[in-house]
Amino acid sequence: MKAGRVTDFTQGSIPRHLIVFSIPMLLGNLLQTFYNTVDSIWVGRFLGPEALAAVSVSFPIVFLLVAFTTGLSMAASVMVAQYFGAREEEAVRRTATASTVLLTLIGLGLTVVGLVVHRGILTLIRTPSGIMELATSYLFFFLLGLPFMFIYNNIGSVLRGAGDSKTPLLLLVYATALNIVLDPLLILGVPPFPRLGVAGAAIATTVSQGFSALWGTIILKRERFFVFERSHIIPCASFVRTLFRLGLPAGAQQTIVSLGHLAMMSIVNGFGKTVVAAFGAATRVDQFSFLPALSFSLAISSLAGQNVGAQNFTRAREVARWGAIVAASFALPVSVLVFFFAPQLIRIFTTDSEVIRAGVEYLRIVSFSYVPFALMFAYNGFLRGAGDTFQTMVNTLLTLWLVRIPVAKLLSLTALAERGIWVSFVAGPTAGYLIAYLYYASGRWESKAIVRKDRESFQQAAC
């Protein structure tokens, strides 16, 4: 591993580390979201509301299929951060290599499963008949790119754990540029390419992800993160135990979230394709609005992981405190901007007046959730970096299934109608922040550090 590409977070200014490390991740997340949003812009403005709704209804299904693997990527990031903080470079290399090989194999398996069950899931969540064939077409081609998505995501997780947030940004720049070029060619059928509609959007994304995964593998091999030898590709038992001890709760957390999204999508679908299209367009804006919180959460995880790995719990607590301050400070102005510029933001995706009206209502209600959402992500990110992925799973379960979904279902049956669903998006993060903070304040996370709790297994990881 080349020293110039990684960062030691056990020393230096915590707020400076948080901001400097988060900037490439924020830019990367902006590109990742833009990467997906480009599809919706082309589809919504040139193929119509039905096509936009078909793409929108597909994403919770994709999220469900990638949830478990996302958890394993998070576990790999935590392990790399704590091993890096403990100065165990061989364990870092083994984690990077073995986790990427494992996730590639799982991605191939999930592609096969997804191709078999995706139409059934679309039916299960009450996808309107007018968009069923379009949604099926989009999902089919999108699912072909799952292995590439998993490879890239794990490469990014490994690098962030070691304090490198610039290389993942570089990979996204390449992928996004390629996606922007391919989208109009394949969606609209610019000669010599055929007009493929929503399927073209999915194919463009798959090709771009494939390029990003390949180039990321080459970079990590060159930087000596990957060592393609039997001893690295096939890990010892202690590595597998630690990866799954951290990854299973994180994967379960993502599954809980994805199932929650499907449940919410099912409630939204009951209000017809106009509300579905508005929800799809407005949640694209949400994705951008939540990016600072997500970026700081990932940064907090990396800083917390390295300091917990170094056994510096006092400095780790400072990471949590500064993380919450910085995350909330960025979320507040975003909330204000989205509230006042909601009409202009929705018009980016559609010209349909009814879709715009419903989308504006969503954004003006949900903008009040951005600050509590940022605080919830800050403390959950800290707990994840400390190795307490089980508690973050519990926090998510309580927030989503005991607060947001029941509130959405109940209020949607009142005179508020779909606006009751939007109110639940504020109630959920507010409860989630309080739950995460109270657990953090209890100090129980200290006993979850993999370096201290499982020292023998930790040493064996370099066997």
N, C-alpha and C positions, 0 to 999 in steps of 0.2 A: 504493500500500500504506500503510495507516494504521499509524503507528509504535507505537501502543498495543497492537496485536495481535501484533507480532512481537518477537523477543528477539535481542539481539546476544550470542552466546556466546563472542566473542573477548575479553571482559572479565568480571571478577567471579569469584566463588567457583565452582570447578568442581563440587565435591560438592553445593553448593546448587543450581546450575543443573540438575544431573542429577536430583535429587530433586524439585524444584519442577516441572520440565518433564515428569517422568515421571508425576507424580500424575494429571493429566488423562488421559494416555495409558493409565495403569493402569485408571482408572475407565472409560475408553472401551473398553479391551480386555475388562474385566469385563462391560460392557454388551453388547459384540459377542458374547462367548461365551455370556452369559446369553440374548441374543437368539436364538442357535441352540439353546441348551440347553432353552429353554422348549418348543420343538417336541418334544424327546426326553422331557421330563417328561409332557406331555400325551399323547403317543403311547404311551409306555411304561406309564403307569399306567392309561390309559383304553381303549387299543386292544390291549394285550397284548405279549408278548415278540416275536411274529412281526413286528408293525408296527415295534417298536423296532429289531429287527435290520435291517429293510428300510431304515429311515432311516440307520442306522449304516453299512451297506454302500455307501450312495450317496456319502458324502462324499469318499472317495479319488478318485472319478471327477470330481466337481466340482473338486477340487483340481488334478487333471490338466489340466482344461480352462482353468483360470484361471492356471496356473503361468507361462506365458510373459508374460501381461499384467501379472502381479504384478511380474515382473522389470523391465518398462518403468516401472512406477510407482516402484519403488525407484530406478531410474536418474534419473527426474525429481526425486525427493527429493534425491539426491546433487548433481545439477546446481544445483537451487535453493539448497541449503545453501552450496555453494562459490561460486556467483555472489553470493549474499547476503553472504558473508564478504568477498568482493572488492569489495563496494559497486557491483555492476552490476545496477541495478534493472530496466533494460529487458530484460536477458537473463532475469531472473526472470520477468517477465510473459510473454515469448515461450515460455519453457519451460512455464509453467502452462497457457497457452491451447492451444498446439499439442499437448502431450502428452495433454490431456484429449480433444480432438477425435479424435486418433489412436486412443486407447484405446476411445472410444465405437464407432468403426467396427469395430475388431477384436472388440469384445464382440458386436456384431450378427452378425459372421461366425461366431464361435465358438458362438453360440446355434444357428445353423442346423446347423453340424457336429455339435454335441452332440445335437440332436434326432434326427439321422440315425443316430448310432453308439452312443447310450447303452445300448440293449438289448444290442447285441453285446458291449460292454465288460463288462456285468453277467454275461453268459454266460462270457466269457473268464476272469474272476476266480472262477469256480466258485460263483456265488451259489446258495445252496440253492433248490431248486424251490419250496419252500413259501413263500418270500418274494419270488420273482421279480416277480410282477405288482404287488405293493405297492411294491417298489423302483422299478420302471419308472414307475409312476404318480407317485411322489414326484419322481423326477428330471425328468420331462417338465415339470412346472410350475415346478420350481426353476430349470431352464435358461432359462426365459423371462425371468428377472430378471438374467441375467448382465450385460447392458449397464449396468443401474443399479448393480450391484455394482462394475463397473470404474470408472464415473464417480466414485462415492463414494470408492473406494480411492485414486484418483489425486488427488482434491481433498485428502484427508487427508495424502497424501505430500507434496504441494506445500506445504501449510500447516506441516507439521512441519519441513520443510527450512528454512522461514523463521522457525522458532522459535515457531510458534503451535500449541499442542496443545489449546487450549480450544475452538476452533470445531469440530474433529472430534468432540469429546466432546458438544457441544451437539446436533450432527446425530444422533449415536447415541442420545441421550436421547429425541429425538422418534421415531426409528425403532423403538426398543425398546418404548416405550410403545404405539405403534400395533400392533406385533406381539403384545404381551401381550393387547391387547383383541381382535384378530382371531382368534388361535389357537383359543380355546374356541368362538367363534361358528362357525368354518368346520370345525373338526375334529369337534365333537360335534353340529353342526347346531342351534344355538339359533335358534328362529324369529325372523325369516323366512328365515334362511339354511339351505341344505340341508346334510345330514351328508355331508362329503366325506372324512373319515378322513385318511390320510397326505397325500393331495393337498391338503387344506385347510391343512395345516401349511406346505406349499411355497408355496401361493398367498398366505398371510398374509405370508411372508417376502418374496416378490416385490413385493407392494404396498408393504410397509414400506421396502424398498430403493429403490423408485421415488420415494417421497416424499423420502427422505434425499438422493438424487442431485439431484432438482429444487431442493430448498431450498439445498443446498450450492452449486449453480451460481449461484443468485440472490445468495447471500452473496459469493462470490468476484467476481462482476461488480460488485457494489456497492463492494467493497473495492479495486477496480482491480487485482486479480490477473489477471482475464480481460479481454482487449481483443479483441473480435470484429471484427477487420479482416483483410483478406486477408494483409497482411504478417505477422500474428501466427498466423493459422490455418494458413497454408502456410509452414512454416519454411524457412530457407536451408539449403544442403547441410551446412554445418558443424554445425548443430544436430542434424540427422538422424544424421550420423556419430557425434557424441559420445553422443547418446541410445542408439544401438544398440551402440556400443562398450562402454558401461556396462550397457545393458539386456540384451543377448544372453547374457552370462555369468550375470547375475542371473536371467534367465528360464530359462536352462538349469539353474541351481541349483534353482529351484523345480520344474522338470520332473523333475529327478533325485529330489527329495524326493517328489513326487507319485507317480512310478513306484515308488519304494521303498515308499510307503504301499500301493499296489496289490499289490505283491509280498508285503508283510506281511499284507494283508487276505486274499490268496489262501492263505497258510499258515494263518491263523486259521480261514478258512472250512472247512478240511479237518477241523476238530474239531467241526463241527455248529453248529446255531442257538443252543444254550445258551451256548457259548463266544463266539459272535459277538455275542450280546446283551450278555454280560458285558463283552466288549471294548469295545463301543459305549458302555455306561454308564460304565465305568472311564476311558475316554479323555476323556469329558466332564469328569470330575474333573481329569484331567491338564491339560486345556485351562485350567482355572482355576489350577492349580498352576504352570503355566509362564508365566502372564501377567506376573508381576513381571520375569522374565528377558526376555521379549519386549519389555516396555515400556522397560526399561533399555537393551536393544539398540538400539531405535529412537532413544532419547535420545542414546546414545553416537554413533550415526551422524550425527545432526544436529550435535552439538557438535564431533565430529571433522571433519565436512565444512566447517563455518564456519571452524575454525582452520586447517585445511589450505588452504582457499581464501585465507585471510589470510597464508599462508606462515609461520605460527607453529608449527613442528614440535615445539618444546620443550613448549609448552602442549598440543599434541595428544597427546603421550606421557602427560602428566598426566591427560588425559581417559581414556586406556586404563587407567591404573593405578587411578584412582578408580572407573571404571566396573566393573572386575572386583571391587573391594572391596565396593561397594554392592550389586551384583547377587548375589554370594554371601551377603552378610549377610541379604538378604531371602529367599533360597532355603532356607537352613538351617531356620528355624522352620517354613516351609511343609512341608518334608520330614517333620519330626517330627509335625506335626499330621495329615498324611495317613496316616502309618503307624499312629497310634494310633486314629484315628477312621474308618478305612476302612469298617467295617460300616455305620455311620450314613450315610456319604456315598453308598454304593451303594444303600441303601434309598430314597434320594430318587427314584431312577429306576425301581425295580422292587420288587415284592413276592415274586417267584419265588425260592425258597430256593436252588436250584441256581445261578441267575444271580448271586445275592448271594455265594455261596461262591466262585465262580470270579473274580468282580470284586474281592473282598477279597484274594485271592491276588495278583492283578495289582498292585493298589495298594501292597501291603506290599513287593513286590519293587521296583517301579518308583520308589517314593519315594526310593530311594537314588541315583537318577539326577539329582535336581533341582539339586544344587549343581554337579556337572560340566556339566550342561546350561546353567546360568546363566553359568558361566565361558566355555563355548564360544560362547554367544550374544554375550557381551560383546566378545570379541576379534574375532569375525566381524563384529559390528556396527561396530566401529572400522574394520576393513579396508574394509568397504563404504562408510562415510562418507569414507574417504580416497580412494575411487575405484578400489580394487583389487578389483573384483567378480569378476574371473577367479579369483583365489586363493580367495575364499570358495566359488566353485563347485567348485574342486578339493578344498577341505577337506570339503565336503558329499559329494562323490563317494567319497572315501576312507572317510569315517566310515560312510556308509550302506551302500555296496555292497561294501566290502571288510571291514567289521566287523559291522555290525548284522544284515544279511540273512543272510550265511553262518552267523553264530552262531545266529540264530533257526532256520534250516533244520536245522542239525546237531543242536542240542539238542532240538528238537521231535521228533526221531526216537529219542531216548533215553527212559529211564523218566521223565524230567521232563515229557514230553508238552508241553501248552500252556505250562507254567511255564518251559520252556526258551526260548520266545518272549519271555516277560516279562524273563528275564535279559538278553537281547540289547538291551533298552531301556536297560540300565545300561552295558553294554560300549560301545555306540556313542557316547554323549556324552562318556564318559571319554576315549576315543581322539580324539574331535573337539576337545576342549579342548586336549589336548597338541599336536595338529597346528597348531591356530590360534595358540597361544601361541608355539611355536617359530618360525613364520613371522613373526609380529609382531616378535619379538625380533631377527630378522635385519635389520630396517630397510628391506627392499626396497619396502615400501609407499610410501615417500617419493617415489619416481619415478613414481607412478601418478596424482598430483594433476592434474586436468584443467586447472586454471588455469595451472600452471607448465609441464606437459609439452606442452600444446596451446594456447599463448598466442595464436597467430594465429587459430586457429579460435574461441577463446574471445572474442576481440574481434569477430569477424565475427558472433557470435551476436546482437549488437545491430544488425545491418545491416538 
